Amino acid sequence: MLSFQIVEKPAMILAGVTLENVKSNQEGIQQAIGICKTQPDFRFDYSATYQVETSVQAPKGLEIIRIPSATYAVISVKGPMPSSLQETWRKIIQGFFQENNLKPANSPNLEIYSSQHPQDTDYQMEIWLAIADITNNSKTNLI
């Protein structure tokens, strides 16, 4: 079972590029914040972004993506990329929401990358899963 913490995150503005209909295990995309969004037809879009204070600060040519405030289940990932990230996503897909009595929200999930070298054995990053209202769930992991 994956351990996690529940975090309330205010709205934010991100700037970056979106790669449409990518393979979910594609390697070589590295940035500060990855936005993962599954489309209604099950296509997978990925945006390589970083946070900006205002859309004016984004360099010309980058897409502006506004992420609404949301509640996230934050899962730590440790180990060299991409295998550690792929293994964690595999565990999430295999039943994370059901095991923890959570429901996914209709909002993008985030991959928060660190500045470490991604091949380091102690590389650390986080997956932020957008979750629906948790008022009826146990809040033992709420921070």
N, C-alpha and C positions, 0 to 999 in steps of 0.2 A: 504494500500500500504506500502511495506517495504521501509525504507529509506536506502541509501547506499552511499558509496564513491568509486570512481575509483582510483585504486592504481597500479602503475607500480612496479613490483617486479623482481629483478635480478634473474638469475639462482641460484639454491641452491642444496646442496647435503644432503640427508636425510638417516638415518639408522633406520631400524626397521624390523618388521615382517608383512607379508601380509596374511590376512585371505580371502580365495577365496570363492565366491558365498555365502556371508553372507546375512542374512535378513537385509533390510535397516533400521529396527527399533531395531536392537539388542542392548541390554543394557550391561553395565559392561566393556566396552573397554575405558580406559582412558589413555591419554598420552599427550605429548606436541602438536604434529601435526598429525592430521588424514588425510589420503589421500583417497578420494572417487573417484572411477573410474567405470563407467558403461561400460561393454564390448559390442562389436557389437551384441552379442546374448542376450543382456539385463541382463546378470549376473552382479552382483554388487560385486566388490572387495574393500576391506578396508585394509589400511596399517596403523599400529600404529607406529609412528616414532618420531624422534627428529632430529634437525639440527646438522650437524657436519661440520667442516671446510674442511676436506678432507676425502676420503674413508678410508685412513690409520687409522684415529681416531676411526672408528667404531669397536666395539667389535666383535670378531670372532663369526660367526654364524648369524649375522644380515644381512639382505638384504640391499644393497646400491641402493637408488632410486635417480636418478637425475631428478630434476624438471627444465624445461627450463624457461628462463625469460618469463614473461607473464603479461598481463593486467588482473586485477581482479576487480569485483564488491564486495566490502567488506560490509557484513551485520552483524551488532551487534546482539547478542542473549543475553537476560537477563532473568534469572529465573532458578529454579532448573532443573537439568537434570533428566531424558532424555526428559521430557515433553516439555521444552522450545525449545530444539533443534528439536524435531520432529514437533512441531507446525510451526517453521520457515521453515523447509524443505517442509512442506505441502503447505505453502504460496508460496514458490519458484516454486514448481511443478505446482501450479494452474495458473501460468501465469506471473511470475516475468519478464522473458525475453521479452515477448510481450508487457507488460505494460510499459516497460522502453526502448523500441526500441533497445534492445540489442540482440546479438546472442552468444550462448555458443561456446567456443573454443574447439578444439579437444585436450584438456589438462586436467589433473586431477583437481578436486576441493579440497580445503583444509578446514579442521576444526581446528582452532587455539584455544587450550584450555588454560585456566588460571590456576594459582596455587591455586585458591580458592577451598573450598570443593564443589563438584558438586551439593550437595543437598541444599546449601545456597539459600535463596530466592533472594539474590542479585548477584548470580553467573553470571559472564560475560564471554563470549567467542565470537569468530567471525567465520563466514562462508565466505570463499574466493572463489567466483565463477569465473572460468576462462572465459573470454569473448573475442570474436573476435574483430578485428580492429574496433575502435570506431571513426575513423577520420571523418566519416559522421554523427555521432550522436552529440547531445548536450553534451557539456563538463561542464555543470554547476556543476556537482558533482566531477569533476576531482581535485585531490590533488597532 
